[in-house]
Amino acid sequence: METDTLEKHEAMQYLREYNEQEIFYQQYQQKKHDNQSLQLLLKDYDHNNFMQKQIYIEEFLLRGQNEFEKEDTMWLGQEKDIEVRKYSRFMPQLSAIHDFFEMIYVLENEMYVEVEDKKIALKSGDIAFIPPDTIHKPLVMENTIAIQIMIRKSTFQKVFFKMLKGNHVISEFFLNALYIKENKHILIFHSHMDKNLLDCSLQLFIENHNRFPSYQLIMNNLFEILLCLLLRFKPNHMNVIQVKPYSDIRMIQMLQYIQQCCEHITLQKMAEKFNLSQSYLSRYIARTLGKSFREIRQEIRLEKACEMITSSELQIDDIAGVVGYQNVEHFIRLFKKKYHLTPHQYRLNNKVEQTSNQYE
């Protein structure tokens, strides 16, 4: 882990300088067509060295693009919600697929991302959200300065639950990504180097670099501010690129409805709302989401409970009622089955984690 403290006014210059990964990639690009020279370069490294240094080349990616698939590969087992890194120049053009969200923010010049059969150009100031389980290939230019913000899928469901509510592009994008696997979109914002967004993103990078006490909590709060800033963008400053020929706006509307009314929603009320029969609605949800109405409702209720447990001082009994469970014991059983902790333990763990960060 890097230990030199980074100040805000130094951030852009720091990003422009070549780091260890970029120096290695540059040497690798120069030698990869000469097997003897390449072997000399790689002789002091093994798979674990590269993973710890966050260097990815095909010679050490044992499972190809699936090497990136799990959160633990990228976080190396760390209990963090968000990771922020610089996009390395000279990095090989490798396809990747992973189970977390990735936000790309281009700070200088441009880069490209290939998704399915589309090549998406990202210019200075552009922000792109890549959903989980989407095969993509970043193409970073020699003069590109960009950062990637990686957010656990579970974090959106627990910490940023309130961002999933409402009828706006960001809500639709994340509901799509979290629940509808067949319907993959890339969300692009053209920020034109908006000062507030830039400051917030650089502060995220600095917090991740310095790792001062409580940095994880601060990063979560900064990312929530970043999302709120994006909510202000007008439609002509954003666009959604559909990477698979599939669209089901009605299911998005249904998920938004469950989010808004999860405490008292029933299949019958939902069928009446959308003018469908209960049997058809039940089959439609199961076919589209791969889960039953009851499972989706339970998932959303527990996610809302998580957000309330960590952000309020309400009693667990009250939270259970607010999210739709009158039987508190039943709520606790469901919560423990999903999160392997009781709601009380979950709250204590969250507070202990915040306190321990203050004394790292």
C-alpha positions in Angstrom: 0.0 0.0 0.0 1.3 3.4 -0.9 2.1 5.5 2.2 3.0 9.0 0.9 0.2 11.4 1.9 -1.5 13.0 -1.1 -2.9 16.6 -0.8 -5.8 17.8 -3.0 -3.7 20.3 -5.0 -1.3 17.5 -5.8 -3.9 15.0 -7.1 -3.8 15.8 -10.8 -0.1 16.0 -11.0 0.2 12.7 -9.2 -2.2 11.1 -11.7 -0.2 12.4 -14.6 3.0 10.8 -13.3 3.8 7.3 -14.3 3.2 4.8 -11.5 4.6 1.3 -11.0 2.0 -0.4 -13.0 2.4 1.9 -16.0 6.2 1.5 -16.0 5.8 -2.2 -16.0 3.2 -2.1 -18.7 5.5 0.0 -20.9 8.3 -2.4 -20.5 5.9 -5.3 -21.1 4.6 -3.7 -24.4 8.2 -3.3 -25.6 9.3 -6.8 -24.9 6.1 -9.0 -25.4 7.0 -9.8 -29.0 10.5 -11.1 -28.0 9.9 -14.2 -25.9 13.4 -14.2 -24.4 13.3 -10.6 -23.3 9.7 -11.1 -22.0 10.8 -14.1 -19.9 13.6 -12.1 -18.4 11.1 -9.4 -17.5 8.7 -11.9 -15.9 11.2 -14.2 -14.1 10.9 -12.4 -10.8 7.1 -12.3 -10.7 4.4 -14.9 -10.1 0.6 -14.8 -10.2 0.3 -13.5 -6.6 2.8 -10.7 -7.2 0.8 -9.4 -10.1 -2.6 -9.6 -8.3 -1.2 -7.7 -5.3 0.3 -5.0 -7.5 -3.0 -4.9 -9.5 -1.1 -5.7 -12.8 -3.0 -7.7 -15.3 -1.4 -9.5 -18.3 -2.6 -12.5 -20.1 0.5 -14.6 -19.1 -0.7 -14.5 -15.5 -4.5 -14.4 -15.9 -5.0 -18.1 -15.2 -8.7 -18.0 -16.1 -8.6 -15.4 -18.8 -11.2 -12.6 -18.4 -12.9 -14.6 -15.5 -10.0 -13.6 -13.3 -11.8 -10.3 -12.8 -15.2 -11.9 -12.1 -15.4 -11.7 -8.3 -15.3 -8.8 -5.9 -12.7 -10.5 -3.8 -10.3 -10.6 -6.7 -10.4 -6.8 -7.1 -10.6 -6.0 -3.4 -8.1 -8.8 -2.3 -10.4 -9.7 0.6 -10.6 -6.2 2.0 -13.8 -5.2 3.7 -14.5 -2.1 1.7 -17.5 -0.9 -0.3 -15.6 1.3 -2.8 -12.1 1.1 -4.4 -10.7 3.9 -6.5 -7.8 3.5 -8.9 -6.1 5.3 -11.8 -6.6 3.7 -15.2 -3.1 2.5 -16.2 -1.7 3.8 -19.5 0.0 1.1 -21.7 -2.2 -1.6 -20.1 -2.9 -4.5 -22.4 -6.3 -4.5 -24.1 -7.9 -7.4 -22.2 -11.6 -8.1 -22.0 -12.9 -8.2 -18.4 -16.1 -9.2 -16.7 -16.8 -8.7 -13.0 -19.6 -8.7 -10.5 -19.3 -5.1 -9.3 -20.2 -1.7 -10.7 -17.4 0.3 -12.4 -17.5 4.0 -13.0 -15.0 5.4 -15.4 -14.2 9.1 -15.2 -12.0 10.6 -18.0 -10.0 13.6 -16.6 -7.8 14.4 -19.6 -7.9 13.5 -23.3 -9.9 10.4 -24.2 -10.3 6.6 -24.0 -12.5 3.9 -25.5 -14.5 1.1 -24.0 -15.6 -1.9 -26.2 -18.9 -3.4 -25.0 -20.4 -6.3 -26.9 -20.1 -5.0 -30.6 -20.0 -1.3 -29.7 -16.9 0.9 -29.3 -17.8 3.8 -27.0 -15.7 6.9 -27.1 -15.2 8.7 -23.7 -13.9 12.2 -23.9 -12.5 14.5 -21.2 -15.2 15.0 -18.6 -17.2 11.9 -19.6 -18.4 9.5 -16.9 -19.4 6.0 -17.8 -21.1 3.4 -15.6 -20.5 -0.3 -16.5 -22.9 -2.7 -14.8 -21.9 -6.0 -13.3 -21.6 -9.1 -15.5 -20.9 -7.0 -18.6 -17.9 -8.1 -20.8 -16.0 -4.9 -21.7 -12.5 -4.0 -22.9 -11.0 -0.6 -21.9 -8.7 1.0 -24.5 -6.5 3.5 -22.7 -4.4 6.0 -24.8 -0.9 6.9 -23.9 -2.0 10.4 -22.9 -5.2 9.4 -21.1 -5.8 10.4 -17.5 -8.7 8.5 -16.1 -9.8 7.0 -12.8 -12.1 4.0 -12.1 -14.4 3.9 -9.2 -15.5 0.3 -8.3 -18.5 -0.2 -6.1 -19.6 -3.6 -4.8 -23.0 -4.7 -6.1 -24.2 -5.3 -2.5 -23.2 -1.8 -1.6 -25.8 -0.3 -3.9 -28.5 -2.6 -2.5 -27.6 -1.7 1.1 -25.8 1.6 1.5 -27.3 3.5 -1.5 -30.8 2.0 -1.4 -32.4 5.4 -1.5 -30.7 6.2 -4.8 -32.7 3.3 -6.4 -36.0 5.1 -5.7 -37.6 7.6 -8.0 -38.3 7.9 -11.7 -35.1 9.1 -13.2 -32.3 7.7 -15.4 -30.0 6.7 -12.6 -32.6 4.8 -10.8 -33.6 3.0 -14.0 -30.0 2.1 -14.8 -29.2 0.6 -11.4 -32.5 -1.3 -11.1 -31.8 -2.7 -14.6 -28.3 -3.7 -13.6 -29.2 -5.2 -10.2 -32.3 -7.2 -11.2 -32.6 -7.6 -15.0 -29.5 -9.5 -16.3 -30.7 -9.6 -20.0 -31.1 -5.9 -20.2 -27.6 -4.4 -20.2 -27.1 -0.6 -20.5 -24.1 1.7 -20.3 -24.9 5.0 -18.7 -22.9 8.0 -19.9 -22.7 11.5 -18.5 -21.1 14.4 -20.3 -20.0 16.5 -17.4 -17.8 19.0 -19.3 -15.4 18.9 -16.4 -18.0 20.1 -13.9 -16.0 21.5 -11.0 -18.1 19.9 -8.2 -18.0 16.5 -9.8 -14.2 16.8 -10.4 -13.6 17.9 -6.8 -15.7 15.1 -5.4 -14.1 12.4 -7.6 -10.5 13.6 -6.8 -11.4 13.6 -3.1 -12.5 10.0 -3.4 -9.2 9.2 -5.0 -7.3 11.0 -2.3 -9.3 9.3 0.5 -8.6 5.9 -1.0 -4.9 6.7 -1.4 -4.3 8.2 2.1 -6.5 5.8 4.1 -6.8 8.1 7.1 -9.1 7.2 10.0 -12.8 6.8 8.9 -11.8 7.0 5.2 -14.2 4.2 4.2 -17.2 6.0 5.7 -16.1 9.2 4.1 -15.8 7.5 0.7 -19.3 6.2 1.0 -20.6 9.6 1.8 -18.6 11.2 -1.1 -19.9 8.7 -3.6 -23.5 9.4 -2.5 -22.8 13.1 -3.1 -21.4 12.3 -6.5 -24.6 10.4 -7.4 -26.7 13.3 -6.2 -24.6 15.7 -8.3 -25.3 13.5 -11.3 -29.0 13.6 -10.6 -28.9 17.3 -11.5 -27.8 16.6 -15.0 -30.2 17.5 -17.8 -31.2 14.7 -20.2 -29.2 16.3 -23.1 -26.0 15.8 -21.0 -26.5 12.1 -20.5 -27.3 9.1 -22.7 -27.9 5.4 -22.2 -26.3 3.0 -24.6 -28.2 -0.3 -24.9 -25.7 -3.0 -25.6 -28.2 -5.9 -26.0 -31.3 -5.7 -28.2 -33.8 -6.1 -25.3 -35.9 -3.5 -23.5 -38.6 -3.8 -20.9 -39.5 -0.5 -19.4 -42.6 -2.0 -17.8 -40.4 -4.2 -15.5 -38.4 -1.1 -14.5 -41.6 0.6 -13.6 -42.7 -2.4 -11.5 -39.4 -2.5 -9.6 -39.7 1.2 -8.9 -43.2 0.6 -7.6 -42.0 -2.2 -5.3 -39.2 0.1 -4.1 -41.7 2.8 -3.2 -44.4 0.6 -1.6 -42.4 -2.4 -0.4 -44.0 -2.3 3.1 -47.5 -3.0 2.0 -47.3 -4.1 -1.6 -49.0 -7.4 -2.6 -49.2 -9.3 -5.8 -52.9 -8.4 -6.1 -52.3 -4.7 -5.6 -49.5 -4.8 -8.1 -51.6 -6.6 -10.7 -54.4 -4.0 -10.2 -51.8 -1.2 -10.6 -50.5 -2.5 -13.9 -53.9 -3.9 -15.2 -52.7 -7.5 -15.3 -54.0 -10.8 -13.9 -52.2 -12.1 -10.8 -51.2 -15.4 -12.6 -49.8 -13.5 -15.6 -47.9 -11.1 -13.4 -46.4 -13.9 -11.3 -45.2 -15.7 -14.4 -43.9 -12.5 -16.0 -41.8 -11.5 -12.9 -40.4 -15.0 -12.6 -39.5 -15.2 -16.3 -37.9 -11.7 -16.4 -36.1 -11.6 -13.0 -35.5 -15.3 -12.3 -37.2 -14.8 -8.9 -40.7 -14.8 -7.6 -42.6 -11.7 -6.6 -42.3 -12.7 -3.0 -38.5 -13.2 -3.3 -38.0 -9.8 -5.0 -40.2 -8.0 -2.4 -38.3 -9.7 0.5 -35.0 -8.7 -1.1 -36.0 -5.1 -1.4 -37.5 -5.0 2.1 -34.3 -6.3 3.6 -32.2 -3.8 1.6 -34.4 -1.0 2.9 -34.0 -2.4 6.4 -30.2 -2.4 6.1 -30.2 1.2 5.0 -32.4 2.2 8.0 -30.3 0.2 10.5 -27.1 1.9 9.5 -28.5 5.4 9.0 -31.0 5.8 11.8 -31.4 5.2 15.5 -34.8 3.6 15.1 -35.5 0.4 17.2 -35.3 -2.9 15.3 -39.0 -3.5 16.0 -39.9 -0.2 14.4 -37.7 -0.9 11.3 -39.4 -4.3 10.9 -42.8 -2.6 10.8 -41.7 0.2 8.5 -40.4 -2.3 5.8 -43.5 -4.5 6.1 -43.0 -7.1 8.8 -45.4 -7.1 11.7 -43.8 -10.2 13.1 -40.4 -9.1 14.4 -39.1 -12.6 15.0 -39.9 -13.5 11.4 -38.1 -10.4 10.2 -35.0 -11.2 12.3 -34.9 -14.8 11.0 -35.1 -13.6 7.3 -32.4 -10.9 8.0 -30.0 -13.3 9.6 -30.5 -15.9 6.8 -29.5 -13.2 4.2 -26.8 -11.3 6.0 -25.6 -14.0 8.5 -26.1 -11.4 11.4 -29.0 -10.3 13.4 -30.2 -6.7 12.7 -28.7 -5.7 16.1 -25.3 -7.4 15.3 -25.4 -5.7 11.9 -25.8 -2.3 13.5 -23.1 -3.0 16.1 -20.7 -4.2 13.4 -21.3 -1.1 11.3 -20.6 1.1 14.3 -17.5 -0.9 15.4 -16.2 -0.7 11.8 -16.6 3.1 11.8 -15.0 3.4 15.2 -12.1 1.2 14.4 -11.4 3.2 11.2 -10.8 6.2 13.5 -7.9 4.5 15.2 -6.2 2.7 12.3 
